[in-house]
Amino acid sequence: MKLSTMKKFEFFLIIGFILSFNAFAQKKDKKNLAAPVVVLTFDDAVISHYTFVAPLLKKYHFGGTFFICEFPLTKPDDSAKYMNWAQIKELNDMGFEIGNHTHTHKHVNKMKRDQMMDEIGYIDNKCKSLGIPKPVSFAYPGYDTDSLSQVVLKEMGYKYARTGGRKVFEPTQCSPLLIPSFSSTGIDSSARERVMGILKAAQPGQIIVFTIHGVPDTAHPKVATAPELFSEYIKYMSDNHFIVIAMRDLDKYMK
């Protein structure tokens, strides 16, 4: 059966639309795959993680890892500066990752095996008692590391561990138990310039890990990140199509 001129035109118009749509979809997929990847990690269980950070991340549909410890409470108002375990459980229920930062923020290079296992095991057991998945991500207090801690972490089922270093994480060149990170610490223009410089220099496919303390941090003001600056960083990543994940989500990027 022969097609009329009008039918032929409609046929080729439809074919052209389908091909154009497929090309657009493939281009979009490649763009997403090639976007910079940012892992957001938050230390010390400070209260602003619950009141400010988590709602902002949910707004942008971003992931994040909250590294939990329990600092010894030495002042009457200390408990108001930190999340309680009900709030930590709520972060988990919101879809965020709960990671381990030791029980009392003890540096691993200052502990023997038994104490290290107790410090790490305390957070593991607390999570288990509340129905929070066993942590698979760890953050070294003070960025300090040693060979024993890596052995113990592996034995205890940890896949990832974050330290400092101020460099991009390259899975083919770096152990997943020694993941480097950049700090967001700062409340002034110099902090903004530093962090925005890191984000603007990010290349497609690169993995950038951030260590973030309180936003703000009334417990430890020296490592605070200003809320208005953090909001700007998050918006920039959203506007520029960054992939923003929790540390546990690195699985798909490991080579």
Contacts in CASP RR format, 6 or more apart in sequence:
PFRMAT RR
TARGET T0000
AUTHOR 0000-0000-0000
METHOD contacts of the structure
MODEL  1
MKLSTMKKFEFFLIIGFILSFNAFAQKKDKKNLAAPVVVLTFDDAVISHY
TFVAPLLKKYHFGGTFFICEFPLTKPDDSAKYMNWAQIKELNDMGFEIGN
HTHTHKHVNKMKRDQMMDEIGYIDNKCKSLGIPKPVSFAYPGYDTDSLSQ
VVLKEMGYKYARTGGRKVFEPTQCSPLLIPSFSSTGIDSSARERVMGILK
AAQPGQIIVFTIHGVPDTAHPKVATAPELFSEYIKYMSDNHFIVIAMRDL
DKYMK
3 11 0 8 1.000
31 241 0 8 1.000
32 241 0 8 1.000
32 243 0 8 1.000
33 205 0 8 1.000
34 204 0 8 1.000
34 205 0 8 1.000
35 204 0 8 1.000
35 205 0 8 1.000
35 241 0 8 1.000
35 242 0 8 1.000
35 243 0 8 1.000
36 199 0 8 1.000
36 202 0 8 1.000
36 203 0 8 1.000
36 204 0 8 1.000
36 205 0 8 1.000
36 206 0 8 1.000
36 207 0 8 1.000
36 208 0 8 1.000
36 242 0 8 1.000
36 243 0 8 1.000
37 205 0 8 1.000
37 206 0 8 1.000
37 207 0 8 1.000
37 208 0 8 1.000
37 242 0 8 1.000
37 243 0 8 1.000
37 244 0 8 1.000
37 245 0 8 1.000
37 253 0 8 1.000
38 199 0 8 1.000
38 202 0 8 1.000
38 207 0 8 1.000
38 208 0 8 1.000
38 209 0 8 1.000
38 210 0 8 1.000
38 237 0 8 1.000
38 242 0 8 1.000
38 243 0 8 1.000
38 244 0 8 1.000
38 245 0 8 1.000
39 64 0 8 1.000
39 65 0 8 1.000
39 169 0 8 1.000
39 207 0 8 1.000
39 208 0 8 1.000
39 209 0 8 1.000
39 210 0 8 1.000
39 244 0 8 1.000
39 245 0 8 1.000
39 246 0 8 1.000
39 247 0 8 1.000
39 249 0 8 1.000
39 250 0 8 1.000
40 57 0 8 1.000
40 62 0 8 1.000
40 63 0 8 1.000
40 64 0 8 1.000
40 65 0 8 1.000
40 210 0 8 1.000
40 212 0 8 1.000
40 244 0 8 1.000
40 245 0 8 1.000
40 246 0 8 1.000
41 64 0 8 1.000
41 65 0 8 1.000
41 66 0 8 1.000
41 67 0 8 1.000
41 137 0 8 1.000
41 139 0 8 1.000
41 162 0 8 1.000
41 181 0 8 1.000
41 209 0 8 1.000
41 210 0 8 1.000
41 211 0 8 1.000
41 212 0 8 1.000
41 247 0 8 1.000
42 49 0 8 1.000
42 53 0 8 1.000
42 64 0 8 1.000
42 65 0 8 1.000
42 66 0 8 1.000
42 67 0 8 1.000
42 212 0 8 1.000
42 213 0 8 1.000
42 214 0 8 1.000
43 67 0 8 1.000
43 69 0 8 1.000
43 101 0 8 1.000
43 139 0 8 1.000
43 211 0 8 1.000
43 212 0 8 1.000
43 213 0 8 1.000
43 214 0 8 1.000
44 67 0 8 1.000
44 69 0 8 1.000
44 71 0 8 1.000
44 82 0 8 1.000
44 101 0 8 1.000
44 105 0 8 1.000
44 213 0 8 1.000
44 214 0 8 1.000
44 217 0 8 1.000
44 219 0 8 1.000
44 220 0 8 1.000
45 66 0 8 1.000
45 67 0 8 1.000
45 68 0 8 1.000
45 69 0 8 1.000
45 70 0 8 1.000
45 82 0 8 1.000
45 83 0 8 1.000
45 88 0 8 1.000
45 101 0 8 1.000
46 81 0 8 1.000
46 82 0 8 1.000
46 83 0 8 1.000
46 213 0 8 1.000
46 214 0 8 1.000
46 217 0 8 1.000
46 218 0 8 1.000
46 219 0 8 1.000
46 220 0 8 1.000
47 80 0 8 1.000
47 81 0 8 1.000
47 82 0 8 1.000
47 83 0 8 1.000
47 87 0 8 1.000
47 218 0 8 1.000
48 214 0 8 1.000
48 215 0 8 1.000
48 216 0 8 1.000
48 217 0 8 1.000
48 218 0 8 1.000
48 227 0 8 1.000
49 66 0 8 1.000
49 83 0 8 1.000
49 91 0 8 1.000
49 214 0 8 1.000
49 215 0 8 1.000
50 83 0 8 1.000
50 87 0 8 1.000
50 88 0 8 1.000
50 90 0 8 1.000
50 91 0 8 1.000
52 215 0 8 1.000
52 227 0 8 1.000
53 212 0 8 1.000
53 214 0 8 1.000
53 215 0 8 1.000
53 230 0 8 1.000
54 91 0 8 1.000
54 94 0 8 1.000
54 96 0 8 1.000
56 230 0 8 1.000
56 231 0 8 1.000
56 234 0 8 1.000
57 63 0 8 1.000
57 64 0 8 1.000
57 96 0 8 1.000
57 234 0 8 1.000
57 244 0 8 1.000
58 94 0 8 1.000
60 234 0 8 1.000
60 235 0 8 1.000
60 237 0 8 1.000
60 238 0 8 1.000
60 244 0 8 1.000
62 234 0 8 1.000
62 237 0 8 1.000
62 238 0 8 1.000
62 244 0 8 1.000
62 245 0 8 1.000
63 95 0 8 1.000
63 96 0 8 1.000
63 97 0 8 1.000
63 244 0 8 1.000
63 245 0 8 1.000
63 246 0 8 1.000
63 249 0 8 1.000
64 96 0 8 1.000
64 97 0 8 1.000
64 244 0 8 1.000
64 245 0 8 1.000
64 246 0 8 1.000
64 247 0 8 1.000
65 96 0 8 1.000
65 97 0 8 1.000
65 98 0 8 1.000
65 99 0 8 1.000
65 137 0 8 1.000
65 246 0 8 1.000
65 247 0 8 1.000
65 248 0 8 1.000
66 88 0 8 1.000
66 91 0 8 1.000
66 96 0 8 1.000
66 97 0 8 1.000
66 98 0 8 1.000
66 99 0 8 1.000
67 99 0 8 1.000
67 100 0 8 1.000
67 101 0 8 1.000
67 137 0 8 1.000
67 138 0 8 1.000
67 139 0 8 1.000
67 162 0 8 1.000
68 83 0 8 1.000
68 88 0 8 1.000
68 98 0 8 1.000
68 99 0 8 1.000
68 100 0 8 1.000
68 101 0 8 1.000
68 123 0 8 1.000
69 101 0 8 1.000
69 102 0 8 1.000
69 103 0 8 1.000
69 104 0 8 1.000
69 105 0 8 1.000
69 123 0 8 1.000
69 141 0 8 1.000
70 82 0 8 1.000
70 103 0 8 1.000
70 104 0 8 1.000
71 78 0 8 1.000
71 82 0 8 1.000
71 104 0 8 1.000
71 105 0 8 1.000
71 219 0 8 1.000
72 104 0 8 1.000
73 79 0 8 1.000
78 219 0 8 1.000
81 218 0 8 1.000
81 219 0 8 1.000
82 219 0 8 1.000
83 91 0 8 1.000
85 126 0 8 1.000
85 130 0 8 1.000
88 98 0 8 1.000
88 130 0 8 1.000
88 132 0 8 1.000
89 130 0 8 1.000
89 131 0 8 1.000
89 132 0 8 1.000
91 98 0 8 1.000
92 98 0 8 1.000
92 130 0 8 1.000
92 131 0 8 1.000
92 132 0 8 1.000
92 133 0 8 1.000
96 246 0 8 1.000
97 135 0 8 1.000
97 137 0 8 1.000
97 246 0 8 1.000
97 247 0 8 1.000
97 248 0 8 1.000
97 249 0 8 1.000
98 127 0 8 1.000
98 132 0 8 1.000
98 133 0 8 1.000
98 135 0 8 1.000
99 123 0 8 1.000
99 135 0 8 1.000
99 136 0 8 1.000
99 137 0 8 1.000
99 138 0 8 1.000
99 139 0 8 1.000
99 247 0 8 1.000
100 120 0 8 1.000
100 121 0 8 1.000
100 123 0 8 1.000
100 124 0 8 1.000
100 135 0 8 1.000
100 137 0 8 1.000
100 138 0 8 1.000
100 139 0 8 1.000
100 158 0 8 1.000
101 123 0 8 1.000
101 138 0 8 1.000
101 139 0 8 1.000
101 141 0 8 1.000
102 108 0 8 1.000
102 119 0 8 1.000
102 120 0 8 1.000
102 122 0 8 1.000
102 123 0 8 1.000
102 141 0 8 1.000
103 118 0 8 1.000
103 119 0 8 1.000
103 120 0 8 1.000
103 121 0 8 1.000
103 122 0 8 1.000
103 123 0 8 1.000
104 119 0 8 1.000
105 141 0 8 1.000
106 115 0 8 1.000
106 119 0 8 1.000
106 141 0 8 1.000
107 140 0 8 1.000
107 141 0 8 1.000
107 142 0 8 1.000
107 144 0 8 1.000
108 116 0 8 1.000
108 140 0 8 1.000
108 141 0 8 1.000
108 144 0 8 1.000
108 145 0 8 1.000
108 146 0 8 1.000
108 148 0 8 1.000
108 149 0 8 1.000
109 144 0 8 1.000
109 145 0 8 1.000
109 146 0 8 1.000
109 149 0 8 1.000
110 144 0 8 1.000
111 119 0 8 1.000
113 148 0 8 1.000
113 152 0 8 1.000
116 148 0 8 1.000
116 149 0 8 1.000
116 152 0 8 1.000
117 152 0 8 1.000
117 156 0 8 1.000
120 138 0 8 1.000
120 152 0 8 1.000
120 153 0 8 1.000
120 156 0 8 1.000
121 156 0 8 1.000
123 135 0 8 1.000
124 134 0 8 1.000
124 135 0 8 1.000
124 156 0 8 1.000
127 133 0 8 1.000
127 134 0 8 1.000
127 135 0 8 1.000
128 134 0 8 1.000
134 157 0 8 1.000
135 158 0 8 1.000
136 157 0 8 1.000
136 158 0 8 1.000
136 159 0 8 1.000
136 160 0 8 1.000
136 248 0 8 1.000
137 158 0 8 1.000
137 159 0 8 1.000
137 160 0 8 1.000
137 161 0 8 1.000
137 162 0 8 1.000
137 246 0 8 1.000
137 247 0 8 1.000
137 248 0 8 1.000
138 153 0 8 1.000
138 158 0 8 1.000
138 160 0 8 1.000
138 161 0 8 1.000
138 162 0 8 1.000
138 177 0 8 1.000
139 161 0 8 1.000
139 162 0 8 1.000
139 211 0 8 1.000
140 149 0 8 1.000
140 161 0 8 1.000
140 162 0 8 1.000
140 163 0 8 1.000
143 163 0 8 1.000
143 164 0 8 1.000
143 165 0 8 1.000
145 161 0 8 1.000
145 163 0 8 1.000
145 178 0 8 1.000
149 161 0 8 1.000
150 161 0 8 1.000
150 175 0 8 1.000
150 177 0 8 1.000
150 178 0 8 1.000
153 161 0 8 1.000
153 177 0 8 1.000
154 177 0 8 1.000
158 177 0 8 1.000
159 176 0 8 1.000
159 248 0 8 1.000
159 251 0 8 1.000
160 176 0 8 1.000
160 177 0 8 1.000
160 179 0 8 1.000
160 247 0 8 1.000
160 248 0 8 1.000
160 250 0 8 1.000
161 176 0 8 1.000
161 177 0 8 1.000
161 178 0 8 1.000
161 179 0 8 1.000
162 179 0 8 1.000
162 180 0 8 1.000
162 181 0 8 1.000
162 209 0 8 1.000
162 211 0 8 1.000
162 247 0 8 1.000
163 178 0 8 1.000
163 179 0 8 1.000
163 180 0 8 1.000
163 181 0 8 1.000
164 180 0 8 1.000
164 181 0 8 1.000
164 182 0 8 1.000
164 183 0 8 1.000
164 211 0 8 1.000
165 180 0 8 1.000
165 181 0 8 1.000
165 182 0 8 1.000
166 180 0 8 1.000
166 181 0 8 1.000
166 182 0 8 1.000
166 183 0 8 1.000
167 180 0 8 1.000
167 182 0 8 1.000
168 180 0 8 1.000
168 206 0 8 1.000
168 207 0 8 1.000
168 208 0 8 1.000
169 179 0 8 1.000
169 180 0 8 1.000
169 181 0 8 1.000
169 207 0 8 1.000
169 208 0 8 1.000
169 209 0 8 1.000
170 207 0 8 1.000
171 207 0 8 1.000
171 250 0 8 1.000
171 253 0 8 1.000
171 254 0 8 1.000
171 255 0 8 1.000
172 255 0 8 1.000
174 180 0 8 1.000
176 250 0 8 1.000
176 254 0 8 1.000
179 209 0 8 1.000
179 247 0 8 1.000
180 209 0 8 1.000
181 209 0 8 1.000
181 210 0 8 1.000
181 211 0 8 1.000
182 195 0 8 1.000
182 198 0 8 1.000
182 208 0 8 1.000
182 209 0 8 1.000
182 210 0 8 1.000
182 211 0 8 1.000
183 210 0 8 1.000
183 211 0 8 1.000
183 212 0 8 1.000
183 223 0 8 1.000
184 191 0 8 1.000
184 195 0 8 1.000
184 210 0 8 1.000
184 211 0 8 1.000
184 212 0 8 1.000
184 225 0 8 1.000
184 229 0 8 1.000
184 230 0 8 1.000
184 233 0 8 1.000
185 191 0 8 1.000
185 213 0 8 1.000
185 222 0 8 1.000
185 223 0 8 1.000
185 224 0 8 1.000
185 225 0 8 1.000
186 224 0 8 1.000
186 225 0 8 1.000
186 226 0 8 1.000
186 229 0 8 1.000
187 216 0 8 1.000
187 224 0 8 1.000
187 225 0 8 1.000
187 226 0 8 1.000
187 229 0 8 1.000
188 226 0 8 1.000
191 225 0 8 1.000
191 226 0 8 1.000
191 229 0 8 1.000
192 229 0 8 1.000
192 232 0 8 1.000
195 229 0 8 1.000
195 233 0 8 1.000
196 232 0 8 1.000
196 233 0 8 1.000
196 236 0 8 1.000
198 208 0 8 1.000
199 208 0 8 1.000
199 233 0 8 1.000
199 236 0 8 1.000
199 237 0 8 1.000
199 240 0 8 1.000
199 242 0 8 1.000
202 208 0 8 1.000
202 242 0 8 1.000
207 250 0 8 1.000
207 253 0 8 1.000
209 247 0 8 1.000
212 225 0 8 1.000
212 230 0 8 1.000
213 220 0 8 1.000
213 223 0 8 1.000
213 224 0 8 1.000
213 225 0 8 1.000
214 220 0 8 1.000
214 223 0 8 1.000
214 224 0 8 1.000
214 225 0 8 1.000
215 224 0 8 1.000
215 225 0 8 1.000
215 226 0 8 1.000
215 227 0 8 1.000
215 230 0 8 1.000
216 224 0 8 1.000
216 225 0 8 1.000
216 226 0 8 1.000
216 227 0 8 1.000
217 223 0 8 1.000
217 224 0 8 1.000
217 225 0 8 1.000
237 244 0 8 1.000
END
